Amino acid sequence: MNKTLSVSAIQNGTVIDHITSDQTLRIIHMLRLLDRKHTVTVGFNLPSKRMKLKDLIKIENHVLTNQEANEITVFAPEATINIIKNFEVVQKIITSLPPSIGGLFICPNPICVTHAEPVKSFFTVQEQGKHVQLICHYCEKTFDRNQVRVKAL
């Protein structure tokens, strides 16, 4: 059986695999990958035995922190995150949904104090079955993960 790679291998860095297609761009923005000087390879709609179709992100010469890896679970709870050295997987990062996230998202509530005052946004993260919800610390409103936007720099 011939094996071919749809997306080229990286020598060193991080691979975020098994992302659902509706969340990949959100993860790219959340990690601010467009602002960094690392080579980033993105694969969309790749075949997967587990998911039928999946997306992946490869970041050369950058290892995600545990905090970054855990924040990814807000958008991709089933993602696998692997650290690569010399083209080999040397570590699989075990992630868990963080209890809270601060300063990363914009509250969707237009009358939330975070839009008028210089305060850092802060959300409590709550898992409801397969759905992830974020509760704003200030306005106490609950939002689906797809309602929040990543804060621009």
N, C-alpha and C positions, 0 to 999 in steps of 0.2 A: 504494500500500500504506500503510495506516495503522499507525503505530507508537504503542504505548502503553507507559508505564512501569509495571511492577508495583510498584516501590518508588520513591518520589519522589527526585529529584535533590538533591544537597547543594551549597551555594554554595562552601564551603571545608572541607577535611578530608581524610580517607583512606577509600578504598573497598577492602575485601578481598573479592575475587570468586573464584568457582570453588572453593568450599569444599564438601567432601563433607558430607552431612547429619549424619553421625555425629560430626563434629568441631567443629561451630559453637559449641556451648555450652562446650566445653573452651577454645576460643580466647577467648571472651568472659570466662571466668574467669581465664585465663592473663594477659590484658591488663588485668584488674581493671576492666573497663568499667562494672561495676555500682557501683564505688566512686567513679567520676569524675563530674564535673558536665557532661560533654559529652552532647549529644543523640546517641543511638545508634539506628539503624534496622537491623533484622534481617529479611532475607527468607529464608524456608524453602521448599524444593521449587519453586524457580523453573525455568522451562524453559531448557535450554541445548543448543545445537547440539553442543558438544564433550562434554558429560557426561550428556546427557538431562535430569537434574535437578541443580540446584546450590543452594547457599546463598550469601548474601553478608551482609557487615556494613559499614555506613556509619557513620563516626564524624565528626560535625561539629566543626569548629574544633580539630582535633587531628591532627598529622602524626606517624606512627609513626617511631620511631628505627630505624636500620638493625638494631640488635640485636633490637628487638621484631619487626621484619619477618622476620629470620632465625629467630627462635624459633618463629614461626608455621609454618615449614616442617616442624617436628617433627610437627605434626598435619595440615597441609595442604600437602604438597610441590608441588602443582600450582596453588596459589592465585596469583592475580595481585593485586598491590597497587599502587593508583594514588593519586597525590596530586592533589587537586582545588583549583583556585583560580578563582573567578568562574564556577563551573559547568563548567569545562573541565579535562580531564586535562592537567596540566603536567609530570608526571613519573611514570614507571613504575619502581617499585623492583624491582631485580633481586635476588632472594634466593638464599641458599645455606644448606644445612644447617650449623648451627654445630658445631664439633668437640666442644664441651662446653657444659653449662648448669649454673649454680650457683644455689642458693637458691630455685629456682622450684617444684620438685616435691618430693613426699614419697616416700621410698623405700617400696615395697610390702612389703619384707621386715620383718616385725614384730620380728625380733631384730637389725636393723641398729643400729649405734651412734647413728645420727642420731635415733633415737626416745628415747634415754636421756641423751644428752649435748647440750650447747648448741653443736652444730656445724652449719654451713650445709651442706645437701645439695649434692652435686656429682656430675653424671653425664657420662660420655663418650657422645657420640651416634654411633651407627653405622648405616649404611644397608646393609640386606641385600636387594638387589633393590628391590622396591617397599615393603618393610617398614622401618620405623625402630625401632631398638632403643636402649635407654638402659642403660648399665652403671654401677652405683653405685660410686663411688670407694672407699667404705668397706667394704661387704660383698662387693663384686666380683660381685654377681649381675646377670644380664642380664634386662631386662624389655621387653616390647612396649610401644610408646607408649600403648596403651590401658590398660595396667596402672597407670600412674603418675597420681597426683592432683596437682592444682595446690595448692600450699601456701597456706593461709589467712593473712591478715594478722594 
